[in-house]
Amino acid sequence: MTAALIIIAAIVVVGALCLLYELYCRRSGKTSAPPAQDVPEVCCGQHAVCERDSLLAAVDSEIEYFDDEELDRYAGRGTGDYTQAETEQFRDVLLTLLPDDVAPWARSLQLRGIELPAPVREELLLMVGEAREQRQ
C-alpha cells in the first residue's frame, strides 16, 4: 500500500513539473511543440508519402471519371473476386492513363467503392512509385 502511494505521489509531482514547464514556455514565448508547417502545393519529394499523389488522401470528394464508367458495375466487389477478363478490363484502363492521372484515377475508384483486382493494384502502386522517383 505504501509503495502504491509513493508511485502515485511521484506521478503527481512529475505532472506538476511538466505543467509548470509548459506554463513557463508559454509565458516566455517558447513552445514545446514544433511549429505548424504549411503543406506545399507541389510535392517537395522529401517525405515518404506525398499528399499530392497519395492514393489514400481523397482531398476532393467529387468523383472524376476517366472514360471508365463501365467499371462502376464492379462496386462492392473484393480484390480477389474478379475473373481474368475483368482484370484485363481494369488493366486496359490503367495502361491508357497519363502518368499524372494514375493517382487521381485510384482516388476516383476509391470514392466510387470500386476495389482494384489484386494484380492491377500492384501494377498501379508500382507506377505511382516510379512516377514519384522521376519527379525527384
C-alpha positions as CSV (number, residue, x, y, z in Angstrom):
1,M,0.0,0.0,0.0
2,T,2.8,2.4,0.8
3,A,4.6,1.6,-2.4
4,A,1.4,2.5,-4.4
5,L,1.1,5.8,-2.6
6,I,4.8,6.6,-3.3
7,I,4.3,5.8,-7.0
8,I,1.1,8.0,-7.2
9,A,2.8,10.9,-5.4
10,A,5.8,10.6,-7.9
11,I,3.4,10.7,-10.9
12,V,1.6,13.8,-9.5
13,V,5.0,15.6,-8.9
14,V,6.2,14.8,-12.4
15,G,2.9,16.0,-13.8
16,A,3.0,19.2,-11.8
17,L,6.6,19.8,-13.0
18,C,5.6,19.3,-16.6
19,L,2.7,21.7,-16.2
20,L,4.9,24.4,-14.7
21,Y,7.4,24.0,-17.5
22,E,4.7,24.3,-20.1
23,L,3.4,27.5,-18.4
24,Y,6.9,28.9,-18.3
25,C,7.4,28.2,-22.0
26,R,4.1,29.8,-23.0
27,R,4.9,32.9,-20.9
28,S,8.4,33.3,-22.3
29,G,7.2,32.8,-25.9
30,K,8.8,29.4,-26.4
31,T,6.6,26.4,-27.2
32,S,7.4,22.8,-26.6
33,A,5.6,21.8,-29.7
34,P,7.2,22.2,-33.2
35,P,5.7,25.0,-35.3
36,A,3.0,24.0,-37.7
37,Q,4.2,23.7,-41.3
38,D,2.2,24.6,-44.4
39,V,1.7,21.8,-46.9
40,P,3.4,22.8,-50.2
41,E,1.3,22.9,-53.3
42,V,3.9,20.9,-55.1
43,C,5.4,17.8,-53.6
44,C,8.9,18.5,-52.4
45,G,10.0,14.9,-52.6
46,Q,11.4,14.9,-49.0
47,H,8.6,12.8,-47.5
48,A,7.8,9.1,-47.9
49,V,4.2,9.9,-48.7
50,C,3.4,12.8,-50.9
51,E,0.0,14.3,-50.3
52,R,-0.4,15.3,-53.9
53,D,-0.4,11.8,-55.3
54,S,-1.3,9.8,-52.2
55,L,-3.7,7.0,-53.0
56,L,-5.4,7.3,-49.7
57,A,-5.9,11.1,-49.5
58,A,-9.2,11.8,-51.1
59,V,-9.0,15.5,-50.7
60,D,-11.8,16.2,-53.1
61,S,-15.0,14.2,-52.6
62,E,-16.2,15.0,-56.2
63,I,-15.9,11.9,-58.4
64,E,-13.9,12.3,-61.5
65,Y,-14.3,9.8,-64.4
66,F,-11.5,8.8,-66.7
67,D,-13.7,7.4,-69.5
68,D,-14.2,4.3,-67.3
69,E,-17.9,4.4,-66.4
70,E,-18.1,0.7,-67.2
71,L,-16.1,-0.1,-64.1
72,D,-19.0,1.2,-61.8
73,R,-20.6,-2.2,-62.1
74,Y,-17.8,-3.7,-60.0
75,A,-18.5,-1.5,-57.0
76,G,-18.6,-3.5,-53.8
77,R,-16.5,-6.5,-55.1
78,G,-13.4,-7.7,-53.3
79,T,-9.9,-7.6,-54.8
80,G,-10.0,-11.4,-55.4
81,D,-13.5,-11.6,-56.8
82,Y,-12.6,-10.8,-60.5
83,T,-12.2,-13.1,-63.5
84,Q,-9.2,-12.8,-65.8
85,A,-11.3,-10.9,-68.4
86,E,-12.5,-8.4,-65.7
87,T,-8.9,-7.9,-64.5
88,E,-7.8,-7.2,-68.1
89,Q,-10.6,-4.6,-68.3
90,F,-9.1,-2.7,-65.3
91,R,-5.6,-3.1,-66.8
92,D,-6.6,-1.7,-70.1
93,V,-7.9,1.5,-68.4
94,L,-4.8,1.8,-66.3
95,L,-2.4,1.5,-69.2
96,T,-4.3,4.2,-71.2
97,L,-4.0,6.8,-68.4
98,L,-1.4,9.6,-68.5
99,P,1.2,9.2,-65.7
100,D,-0.3,12.2,-63.8
101,D,-3.8,10.7,-64.0
102,V,-2.9,7.4,-62.3
103,A,-3.2,8.5,-58.7
104,P,-6.4,10.6,-59.3
105,W,-7.9,7.6,-61.0
106,A,-7.2,5.4,-58.0
107,R,-8.8,8.0,-55.8
108,S,-11.8,8.1,-58.1
109,L,-12.2,4.3,-57.9
110,Q,-11.9,4.5,-54.1
111,L,-14.7,7.2,-53.9
112,R,-16.9,5.1,-56.2
113,G,-16.4,2.0,-53.9
114,I,-14.5,0.0,-56.5
115,E,-11.6,-2.2,-55.4
116,L,-8.9,-3.0,-57.9
117,P,-8.1,-6.6,-58.7
118,A,-5.0,-7.6,-56.8
119,P,-2.6,-7.8,-59.8
120,V,-3.8,-4.5,-61.2
121,R,-3.4,-2.9,-57.8
122,E,0.2,-4.0,-57.6
123,E,0.9,-2.5,-61.0
124,L,-0.8,0.7,-60.1
125,L,1.4,1.1,-56.9
126,L,4.5,0.3,-59.0
127,M,3.5,3.0,-61.5
128,V,2.9,5.6,-58.8
129,G,6.2,4.8,-57.1
130,E,8.1,5.2,-60.5
131,A,6.4,8.5,-61.1
132,R,7.5,9.8,-57.7
133,E,11.1,8.7,-58.4
134,Q,11.1,10.5,-61.7
135,R,9.9,13.7,-60.1
136,Q,12.7,13.6,-57.6
